[in-house]
Amino acid sequence: MNYHQVSKIILDPNIVDCIVFWTKNPKNMIDKLLLLKDYKYYFQFTITSYDSSIETNVPRKKEIIETFIRLSNIIGKDRVIWRYDPILLNNKINEEYHYKYFEYSASKLYKYTNKCIISFLDMYKKTRNNIKYLNIKPLYKKDMIRIASGLMNICNKYNLKLETCAEEIELNDIGITHGKCIDDRLISKLWGINLKIDKDKNQRKICGCVSSIDIGAYNTCIHGCLYCYANFSEKSVKNNLKKHNPNSPLLLGNLEETDKIFMKKMESYRDGQLSF
């Protein structure tokens, strides 16, 4: 990637069909949501069971749950999706640990969301160094089915739908379907628009997401989750944070004289309004 080749993305509400946010803590965004009043958007909000030994700088779960509830009360439970991922096992974290804390979170969140999305830890090459001291246990198909069944039982208790994210394993027999994090069906349901859009060809085959433009950047999050494939270098995160200028159109740094700006091809996939 050429550092001096910059893509310009037009954030025109007439072109942007929807914005999907992934977050573990949108607390600082909540008071600024009015800035997004002309946009359609929803949140993928991750709340796991892990403590600071794994999610180094994530606030306490009590605070995160309060933020989840506050956000849901503002924008609606359909637009705040609970993520419980990635699921991992080691010497301290067993299946019962997951069931206990998953049920705790479900009991707090079920009035404020309709769905939970799960996935199992992928051992990415970039994250191996960060997680090497966690003594991660391998998860086999039978383990995944057993854990998923336990979580599904809890979801049934709280009337929550359960889906997987980018998992090859088939769990339809226990009521768990493959999800789409960037979900044309959800967008159509929420806003009554018909989208003619294909699966994102730039994602893995097992990913169900529809086409989108990612405007995030690697190594820019301070949460320090050891398993995160998007944050694999603490040193890079610190250096990138120093480059951030809230008044710059770039996430990192400022435009330079030698930068070449290219217009990103943008188009709406709306195909008319649905009738109810």
C-alpha positions in Angstrom: 0.0 0.0 0.0 1.3 3.4 -1.0 1.1 5.8 2.0 0.7 8.8 -0.3 -2.2 7.4 -2.3 -5.4 8.6 -0.5 -8.9 7.4 -1.3 -11.6 10.1 -1.0 -14.9 8.7 0.3 -18.0 10.8 -0.1 -20.1 10.6 3.1 -23.3 11.9 1.4 -26.4 10.4 3.1 -27.9 10.1 -0.4 -25.2 7.7 -1.4 -24.4 6.0 2.0 -27.1 3.4 2.4 -26.1 2.5 6.0 -23.2 2.8 8.4 -22.3 -0.2 10.6 -20.2 0.5 13.7 -18.2 -2.2 15.5 -17.4 -1.2 19.1 -16.7 -2.3 22.6 -17.4 1.1 24.1 -19.3 3.8 22.2 -19.8 5.9 25.3 -18.0 8.9 23.8 -20.2 8.7 20.7 -23.6 8.8 22.4 -23.8 12.5 23.0 -22.7 13.1 19.3 -25.3 10.9 17.7 -27.2 13.9 16.4 -24.4 14.4 14.0 -25.6 11.2 12.3 -29.3 12.2 12.1 -29.3 12.1 8.3 -27.7 8.7 8.1 -29.0 5.1 8.6 -26.8 3.2 11.0 -26.6 0.5 13.6 -24.1 -0.9 16.0 -22.3 -4.2 16.5 -21.6 -4.0 20.2 -19.2 -6.5 21.7 -19.5 -7.5 25.4 -17.5 -10.6 26.3 -16.8 -12.3 29.6 -13.1 -11.5 29.7 -11.3 -9.4 32.2 -8.3 -7.0 31.9 -5.9 -9.9 31.6 -7.2 -10.4 28.0 -9.0 -7.2 27.2 -6.4 -4.9 28.7 -8.1 -1.5 28.6 -11.8 -2.2 28.1 -13.9 -0.6 30.9 -15.6 -2.8 33.5 -18.5 -4.8 32.3 -21.0 -3.0 34.5 -20.1 0.3 32.8 -20.2 -1.3 29.3 -23.6 -2.8 29.9 -24.9 0.6 31.1 -23.6 2.1 27.9 -25.3 -0.6 25.8 -28.6 0.0 27.6 -28.3 3.8 27.1 -27.6 3.4 23.4 -30.4 1.0 22.9 -32.9 3.4 24.6 -31.8 6.2 22.2 -31.8 4.4 18.9 -33.8 1.2 19.5 -33.0 -2.4 20.3 -33.1 -3.5 16.6 -30.1 -1.3 15.9 -27.9 -2.5 18.7 -26.6 -6.1 18.2 -24.8 -7.8 21.0 -21.6 -9.7 20.0 -20.1 -12.3 22.3 -16.9 -13.1 20.4 -14.4 -14.5 20.1 -15.0 -17.5 22.3 -11.8 -19.1 23.6 -10.9 -21.6 26.2 -7.7 -21.9 28.4 -6.8 -23.1 31.9 -8.8 -20.5 33.6 -11.7 -20.0 31.1 -13.8 -23.2 30.7 -17.2 -23.8 29.2 -19.0 -23.2 32.6 -17.3 -19.8 32.8 -18.8 -18.9 29.5 -22.3 -20.1 30.4 -22.2 -18.2 33.7 -21.1 -14.8 32.3 -23.1 -15.2 29.0 -26.2 -15.7 31.1 -25.3 -12.7 33.3 -25.0 -10.4 30.2 -28.1 -11.9 28.6 -30.1 -11.2 31.7 -29.1 -7.6 31.6 -29.3 -7.0 27.8 -32.3 -9.0 26.5 -34.7 -6.1 26.9 -32.3 -3.9 24.8 -31.4 -6.1 21.9 -32.9 -8.9 19.8 -29.9 -10.8 18.7 -26.5 -12.1 19.8 -23.6 -13.0 17.4 -20.9 -15.4 18.3 -17.7 -16.7 16.8 -14.8 -18.9 18.0 -11.3 -17.7 18.2 -9.2 -17.9 15.0 -5.5 -18.2 15.6 -4.2 -15.5 13.3 -0.5 -15.4 12.6 -0.4 -11.7 13.6 -1.9 -12.3 17.1 0.1 -15.4 18.0 2.7 -13.4 19.9 0.1 -11.5 21.9 -1.8 -14.6 23.0 1.1 -17.1 23.5 1.0 -16.8 27.3 -2.8 -17.4 27.4 -2.4 -21.1 26.9 -5.3 -21.3 24.5 -6.9 -24.7 24.1 -7.8 -25.8 20.6 -11.5 -25.9 19.8 -12.8 -28.9 17.8 -16.1 -29.2 16.1 -17.7 -31.2 18.9 -16.5 -28.5 21.4 -18.1 -25.8 19.3 -21.4 -27.6 19.0 -21.5 -28.2 22.7 -20.7 -24.6 23.6 -23.0 -23.2 21.1 -25.8 -25.5 22.4 -25.3 -24.2 25.9 -25.4 -20.6 24.7 -28.5 -21.3 22.6 -30.3 -22.7 25.7 -29.6 -19.4 27.4 -30.7 -17.3 24.4 -34.0 -19.3 24.3 -34.6 -18.4 27.9 -34.2 -14.7 27.1 -35.9 -14.8 23.7 -32.7 -13.8 21.9 -31.8 -14.9 18.4 -28.3 -16.4 18.1 -26.2 -16.3 14.9 -22.6 -17.1 14.1 -20.1 -14.7 12.4 -17.9 -16.2 9.6 -18.0 -19.8 10.9 -17.8 -22.8 8.7 -19.6 -25.0 11.3 -23.3 -25.7 10.6 -25.4 -25.2 13.7 -28.9 -25.0 12.1 -30.0 -28.2 13.9 -29.7 -26.4 17.3 -31.3 -23.2 16.0 -28.2 -21.1 15.2 -27.9 -19.6 11.7 -25.1 -18.0 9.8 -25.2 -14.2 10.3 -24.4 -11.2 8.2 -22.7 -8.4 10.2 -23.3 -6.0 7.3 -26.8 -7.2 6.7 -29.0 -6.1 3.8 -32.0 -7.9 5.3 -31.7 -5.9 8.5 -31.3 -2.6 6.7 -34.3 -3.4 4.6 -36.4 -4.3 7.6 -35.3 -1.2 9.7 -35.8 1.4 7.0 -38.1 -0.1 4.5 -35.7 0.1 1.6 -35.0 -2.6 -1.0 -31.2 -3.1 -1.5 -29.9 -4.8 -4.6 -26.4 -5.7 -3.4 -24.1 -8.7 -3.6 -22.0 -10.5 -1.0 -18.7 -8.7 -0.4 -16.2 -10.4 -2.8 -13.3 -9.1 -0.8 -14.2 -11.1 2.3 -13.7 -14.7 3.2 -16.0 -17.2 1.5 -17.6 -18.0 4.9 -18.4 -14.3 5.6 -22.0 -13.4 4.8 -21.5 -9.6 4.7 -22.7 -7.7 1.7 -20.4 -5.2 -0.1 -19.1 -2.3 1.9 -16.3 0.2 2.2 -14.1 -0.2 5.4 -13.0 3.2 6.6 -11.2 2.0 9.7 -7.5 1.3 10.2 -5.3 -1.3 11.8 -3.6 -0.7 15.1 -5.7 2.3 16.1 -7.6 1.0 19.1 -6.4 1.5 22.7 -8.5 -1.4 24.2 -5.5 -3.7 23.8 -7.5 -7.0 23.4 -4.8 -9.7 23.1 -6.8 -11.8 20.6 -7.6 -8.9 18.2 -6.4 -9.3 14.6 -6.8 -5.6 13.9 -4.6 -4.6 16.8 -1.5 -6.7 16.8 1.2 -4.1 17.7 1.0 -2.0 20.9 3.9 0.1 19.7 2.1 0.8 16.4 -1.1 1.8 18.3 0.8 4.3 20.4 2.6 5.8 17.4 -0.7 6.0 15.4 -2.5 7.7 18.3 0.1 10.4 18.2 -0.7 11.0 14.5 -4.4 11.4 15.1 -5.7 14.9 14.4 -9.5 15.3 15.0 -9.6 18.2 12.5 -8.0 16.2 9.8 -10.0 14.3 7.1 -7.7 11.4 7.7 -8.0 9.0 10.6 -4.2 9.2 11.0 -2.1 12.2 10.3 -2.8 15.1 7.8 -2.8 15.4 4.0 0.6 16.1 2.6 1.6 18.0 -0.5 2.9 14.8 -2.1 -0.3 12.9 -1.5 -2.4 11.9 -4.5 -6.1 11.8 -3.9 -8.3 9.3 -5.7 -12.1 9.4 -5.7 -13.4 6.1 -4.4 -16.2 4.8 -6.6 -19.4 5.2 -4.6 -23.0 4.2 -5.4 -26.2 3.6 -3.6 -27.7 0.1 -3.8 -31.2 1.2 -3.0 -33.8 -0.1 -5.4 -36.9 1.8 -4.3 -39.0 1.8 -1.1 -40.6 -1.3 0.2 -44.3 -1.3 0.9 -45.6 -2.5 4.3 
